[in-house]
Amino acid sequence: MIHRQSGAAHVPIMFFLLLLVMFLGALGFGYVTMTQNNDLERQIAKERADAQVLRNKALLIEHYIEDLGRVVGKPGKYEGRAASRSIYGDAVLDYPMVMNPEELKQLMADACQRGGVSVASGLENVLGSMVTRVSQLQQRAVEAEGERDKALTDKRELEGKFAQATGSHTSAANKWRQDLEQSRAEFTNANAERDRTIGSLQENVRQKVDELTTAREEHTAEKKNLNKEIDKRNIQLSAMTARDALRNPPDAADGKVIAAQAGVPTAFIGLGKKDMLVPGTVFRIKNTNSPNVKGYATVTRVEDERAEVALSGMVDPIGDWARAGDLLFNELYTPGVTRTIFLLGRFSAPYNKPELKNLLVRLGNKVVDKMAPGVDTVILGNDPINDVGDGFVAVQESDEYKLAADLRVEFTYLKTIRDLIKL
């Protein structure tokens, strides 16, 4: 019983001690919190006082800027120092009468320059220089007035003497004046006449210089054009000379049939690789004693000295078959010569320009895209369409045709050689 009562008595004491500790802790925490709050209130009061001082100072600065701006009377805009603009952020000076120091400095420099004094820094120095300058000018004015008074005194004395001499010299002066005016008039007229003569001569010289310059320019242009024409002629002459050394006359045959048999569709001709013959070349076949075409021979196989041809289109297969000695003609082929060909005009299917160009190249020719010296043959197609697209322009009116005619290039129409071109 006694032990049970002793344990029961310890429970309230421990609980009381726990409550006492918690109370003391809360009391200590409240004291610390109150101390901190008091410190914060003192800090806030100090910050408010500092903020009020800054506001007062900002108001004082604003009034100072405004009053100073009214005194100077040069309002502007101030954006701060260029090297420190990244520090300003979005801060701006929106006070009334803000001045731009650079403009004020330039205004002071301009004032010094216009006032005839050295450029000085600082308003006091500038004003001091200006005051000094004004004082100097005033002193000069006083000195000038003294000199003026002395000069006026001397003038009055001279006037008196002059008045005495005027009477005796008036008549002579009048005569001299008349002579002087007459001489001046004559001199003026002579100068005017001289100026007119000089002006006329200068105009004539300018005209002659212009004429000489124009003549020189025309001569230079003409010489340049003639040199171009000579160069073009020389190129064409060299090309024509080289071609004519290998080319047959227009009415001469390009080759002959060397072996043929009646009714056999193949034959042999006397042209080969040595003559730069290529398979696919088509020849017109004619008798030696007739200008009419009796048939066609298409090269199928080329050897060194001869070539095999396929015969076609024989006009008289019974009575006038191909035989040895028949002549061969092709306007696009010359033995041992590579022709340079230019296609001029409009070409339509099946002989479109790309296909025709490829065919001519396969037959051993060179096809160029521009008319220039060195072209041997110009193949004329149909008239091209005009720029508007509503009609045709004669191919003979083109610049390429005129240049080819001027260079004496060989012309041939596509329709006259179609039987020699097989797609």
C-alpha positions in Angstrom: 0.0 0.0 0.0 2.8 2.4 0.9 4.7 1.7 -2.3 1.6 2.1 -4.4 1.0 5.5 -2.9 4.6 6.6 -3.4 4.4 5.7 -7.1 1.1 7.5 -7.5 2.6 10.6 -5.9 5.5 10.8 -8.5 3.2 11.0 -11.5 1.8 14.4 -10.8 5.2 15.8 -9.9 6.7 14.6 -13.2 3.8 16.0 -15.2 4.1 19.3 -13.3 7.9 19.4 -14.0 7.2 18.7 -17.7 4.6 21.5 -17.8 7.0 23.8 -16.0 9.8 23.1 -18.6 7.4 23.6 -21.5 6.2 26.9 -19.9 9.8 28.1 -19.4 10.6 27.1 -23.0 7.6 29.0 -24.3 8.5 31.9 -22.1 12.0 31.9 -23.5 10.8 31.6 -27.1 8.4 34.4 -26.5 11.2 36.6 -25.1 13.4 35.8 -28.0 10.6 36.5 -30.5 9.7 39.7 -28.7 13.4 40.8 -28.8 13.6 40.0 -32.5 10.4 41.9 -33.2 11.7 44.9 -31.3 14.9 44.8 -33.4 12.9 44.5 -36.5 10.7 47.4 -35.5 13.7 49.5 -34.8 15.2 48.5 -38.2 12.0 49.3 -40.0 11.8 52.6 -38.3 15.4 53.3 -39.3 14.7 52.2 -42.9 11.6 54.4 -43.0 13.7 57.3 -41.7 16.4 56.6 -44.4 13.7 56.2 -47.1 12.2 59.5 -46.0 15.7 61.1 -46.2 16.2 59.6 -49.7 12.7 60.9 -50.8 13.6 64.3 -49.4 16.9 64.2 -51.1 15.3 63.1 -54.4 12.8 65.9 -54.0 15.6 68.3 -53.4 17.5 67.0 -56.5 14.3 67.3 -58.5 13.9 70.9 -57.4 17.6 71.6 -58.0 17.5 70.2 -61.5 14.3 72.1 -62.3 15.6 75.4 -60.9 19.0 74.9 -62.5 17.3 74.1 -65.8 15.1 77.2 -65.6 18.3 79.3 -65.0 20.2 77.8 -67.9 17.2 77.5 -70.1 18.5 74.5 -72.2 16.2 71.6 -71.6 17.1 68.3 -73.1 17.4 64.6 -72.4 20.0 62.8 -70.2 20.5 59.1 -70.7 23.5 58.7 -68.4 27.1 57.8 -69.1 27.6 55.4 -72.0 29.9 53.1 -70.0 27.4 52.8 -67.2 24.1 52.3 -69.0 24.0 48.6 -68.2 24.0 49.6 -64.5 21.0 51.9 -64.8 18.6 49.3 -65.8 15.2 50.8 -66.7 15.9 53.9 -64.6 15.2 57.2 -66.4 15.3 60.9 -65.4 11.8 62.3 -66.0 12.3 65.5 -64.0 11.2 68.7 -65.7 14.0 70.9 -67.2 16.5 68.0 -67.3 19.6 69.1 -69.3 21.9 67.2 -71.6 25.5 67.9 -70.4 27.0 67.2 -73.8 24.6 69.7 -75.4 25.3 72.3 -72.7 29.1 71.7 -73.1 28.7 72.1 -76.9 26.7 75.3 -76.3 29.4 76.7 -74.2 32.1 75.8 -76.7 30.1 77.4 -79.5 29.6 80.5 -77.4 33.4 80.7 -76.8 34.1 80.2 -80.5 31.5 82.9 -81.6 32.8 85.2 -78.9 36.4 84.9 -80.1 37.8 83.4 -76.9 39.5 80.1 -76.2 37.2 77.2 -75.3 37.2 76.8 -71.5 35.7 74.2 -69.2 33.2 75.2 -66.6 30.5 77.8 -66.7 32.5 80.2 -64.4 35.5 80.0 -66.7 33.4 80.5 -69.8 31.7 83.5 -68.3 35.0 84.8 -67.1 36.5 84.5 -70.6 33.5 86.2 -72.1 33.6 89.0 -69.4 37.3 89.5 -70.1 36.6 89.6 -73.8 33.8 92.2 -73.3 36.1 94.3 -71.1 38.7 94.2 -73.7 36.2 95.3 -76.4 34.9 98.0 -74.1 38.5 99.3 -73.5 39.1 99.2 -77.2 35.9 101.1 -77.8 37.0 103.8 -75.2 40.4 104.0 -77.0 38.6 104.2 -80.3 36.4 107.0 -79.1 39.5 108.9 -77.9 41.1 108.4 -81.3 37.8 109.3 -82.9 37.6 112.6 -80.9 41.2 113.4 -81.9 40.4 112.5 -85.5 37.3 114.7 -85.4 39.4 117.6 -84.1 42.0 117.1 -86.8 39.1 116.8 -89.3 37.7 120.1 -88.3 41.1 121.7 -88.7 41.5 120.1 -92.1 38.0 121.1 -93.1 38.9 124.7 -92.3 42.0 124.5 -94.4 40.1 122.6 -97.1 37.4 125.2 -97.2 40.0 127.8 -97.8 41.5 125.8 -100.7 38.2 124.6 -102.1 37.3 127.9 -103.6 40.5 128.1 -105.7 40.5 124.5 -106.7 36.8 124.0 -107.4 37.0 124.8 -111.1 40.1 122.6 -111.5 38.5 119.8 -109.6 35.4 120.0 -111.8 37.5 119.8 -114.9 39.5 116.9 -113.5 36.3 115.2 -112.5 34.9 115.5 -116.0 38.1 114.2 -117.5 38.2 111.4 -114.9 34.6 110.4 -115.7 35.3 110.4 -119.4 38.4 108.3 -118.9 36.5 106.0 -116.7 33.7 105.6 -119.2 36.3 104.9 -122.0 38.1 102.4 -119.7 34.8 100.7 -118.8 33.8 100.4 -122.5 37.3 99.1 -123.4 37.1 96.6 -120.6 33.6 95.5 -121.6 34.8 95.1 -125.2 37.8 93.2 -124.1 35.6 90.9 -121.9 33.3 90.3 -124.8 36.2 89.4 -127.1 37.7 87.2 -124.4 34.3 85.5 -123.8 33.9 84.9 -127.6 37.4 83.5 -127.9 36.9 81.3 -124.9 33.5 80.0 -126.3 35.2 79.3 -129.6 38.0 77.5 -127.8 35.5 75.4 -125.8 33.6 74.5 -129.0 36.8 73.5 -130.7 37.8 71.5 -127.6 34.4 69.8 -127.6 34.6 69.1 -131.3 38.1 67.7 -130.9 37.0 65.6 -127.9 34.0 64.3 -129.9 36.2 63.6 -132.9 38.7 61.7 -130.7 35.9 59.7 -129.1 34.4 58.9 -132.4 37.8 58.0 -133.8 38.6 55.8 -130.8 35.2 54.1 -131.1 35.6 53.6 -134.8 39.1 52.3 -134.4 37.9 49.9 -131.7 35.1 48.7 -133.9 37.4 48.3 -136.9 39.9 46.4 -134.8 37.1 44.1 -133.6 35.9 43.7 -137.2 39.5 43.0 -138.3 40.0 40.4 -135.6 36.6 38.8 -136.5 37.6 38.8 -140.2 41.0 37.3 -139.4 39.4 34.5 -137.3 36.9 33.8 -140.0 39.5 33.9 -142.7 41.8 31.6 -140.8 38.9 29.2 -140.3 37.8 29.4 -143.9 41.3 28.9 -145.2 41.8 25.8 -143.0 38.4 24.5 -144.1 38.8 25.3 -147.8 42.2 23.5 -147.8 40.2 20.2 -147.2 36.7 21.0 -148.5 35.5 19.9 -151.9 33.9 22.5 -154.2 30.1 22.8 -153.8 29.5 20.9 -157.0 32.1 18.3 -156.4 31.3 14.8 -155.2 32.3 13.7 -151.7 33.1 10.2 -152.9 32.2 7.3 -155.3 30.7 3.9 -155.3 33.5 1.4 -155.8 31.5 -1.9 -155.8 27.8 -2.6 -156.4 25.7 -5.3 -157.9 22.2 -4.9 -159.4 19.5 -5.9 -157.0 21.8 -6.2 -154.1 20.8 -3.7 -151.3 24.4 -3.2 -150.1 27.5 -1.7 -151.8 30.9 -0.3 -151.0 32.1 3.3 -151.3 35.6 4.7 -151.4 35.5 6.5 -148.1 36.7 5.2 -144.8 38.1 6.0 -141.3 40.9 8.0 -143.0 38.2 10.4 -144.3 36.6 10.7 -140.8 33.5 8.9 -142.0 31.1 7.6 -139.3 28.3 5.1 -139.5 24.8 6.6 -140.1 26.0 9.2 -142.7 23.6 9.4 -145.6 24.7 10.2 -149.2 22.7 11.0 -152.3 23.6 8.8 -155.2 23.9 10.4 -158.7 25.1 9.3 -162.1 28.1 11.0 -163.5 26.1 12.4 -166.4 22.9 13.5 -164.5 22.2 15.9 -161.6 19.2 13.9 -160.5 19.2 11.8 -157.3 18.9 8.1 -158.2 18.9 6.8 -154.6 20.5 7.0 -151.1 23.4 5.2 -149.5 23.5 4.9 -145.6 26.8 4.0 -144.1 26.5 0.9 -142.0 30.1 -0.2 -141.5 33.4 1.8 -141.8 36.8 0.3 -142.6 40.1 2.1 -143.1 39.9 2.6 -146.8 36.3 1.9 -147.6 32.8 1.6 -146.1 29.8 -0.6 -146.5 26.5 1.2 -147.3 22.8 0.2 -147.4 21.0 1.3 -150.5 17.5 2.7 -150.4 15.1 4.9 -152.2 16.3 3.8 -155.7 14.3 5.7 -158.3 14.8 3.1 -161.0 15.7 -0.2 -159.3 15.4 -2.1 -162.6 17.2 0.1 -165.2 19.4 2.3 -163.1 20.6 0.5 -160.0 23.7 1.7 -158.1 26.9 0.9 -159.9 30.6 1.5 -159.5 31.6 5.0 -160.4 28.3 6.6 -159.2 28.9 9.9 -157.3 28.1 10.5 -153.6 26.9 13.8 -152.2 26.2 15.1 -148.7 26.0 18.8 -147.8 26.9 18.1 -144.2 30.0 16.0 -144.9 33.4 16.7 -146.3 36.1 14.1 -146.3 38.6 14.7 -143.6 36.8 17.7 -142.2 34.9 18.2 -139.0 32.2 20.8 -139.7 31.2 23.4 -137.1 27.4 23.9 -137.3 25.0 26.4 -135.8 21.3 25.8 -135.6 19.3 29.0 -136.3 15.5 29.3 -136.1 12.7 27.1 -134.7 12.9 23.4 -135.1 9.9 21.1 -134.6 9.3 17.4 -134.2 10.7 15.0 -135.2 13.8 17.2 -135.7 13.7 19.2 -132.4 16.9 21.1 -131.8 18.3 18.7 -129.1 17.7 15.6 -131.1 19.0 17.2 -134.3 22.1 18.4 -132.4 22.8 14.9 -131.1 22.4 13.4 -134.5 24.8 15.9 -136.2 27.4 15.2 -133.4 27.1 11.5 -134.0 27.8 12.1 -137.6 31.1 13.7 -136.8 30.1 17.3 -136.7 30.6 20.0 -134.0 27.4 21.9 -133.0 27.8 25.2 -131.2 25.2 27.2 -129.3 26.4 30.7 -130.4 27.0 32.2 -133.8 30.6 33.4 -133.9 33.6 33.3 -136.3 34.7 29.7 -137.0 31.2 28.4 -137.8 31.2 26.6 -141.2 27.5 25.9 -141.8 24.3 27.4 -140.5 21.2 25.1 -140.7 18.1 27.3 -141.0 14.8 26.1 -139.4 11.4 27.7 -139.3 10.8 31.4 -138.4 10.9 31.8 -134.6 8.1 33.2 -132.5 8.3 36.9 -131.5 8.7 38.1 -128.0 5.0 38.9 -127.6 4.1 35.3 -128.6 1.4 36.3 -131.1 3.3 35.9 -134.4 6.6 35.0 -136.1 9.7 36.9 -136.9 11.6 36.1 -140.1 14.8 34.2 -139.3 16.6 36.5 -141.8 15.9 39.4 -139.5 17.8 37.9 -136.5 21.2 39.2 -135.5 22.7 35.7 -135.8 21.6 35.5 -139.4 23.1 38.9 -140.2 26.4 38.0 -138.5 26.6 34.7 -140.4 25.9 36.5 -143.7 28.5 39.1 -142.9 31.0 36.2 -142.2 30.0 34.5 -145.5 29.0 31.3 -143.7 27.4 28.5 -145.7 23.6 28.4 -145.3 21.4 25.4 -145.8 17.7 24.8 -144.9 16.7 21.8 -142.8 14.0 20.9 -145.4 16.7 20.5 -148.1 18.8 18.1 -146.2 16.2 16.0 -144.4 16.8 13.1 -146.8 20.4 13.1 -145.4 19.4 12.9 -141.8 17.9 9.8 -140.4 16.6 9.7 -136.8 
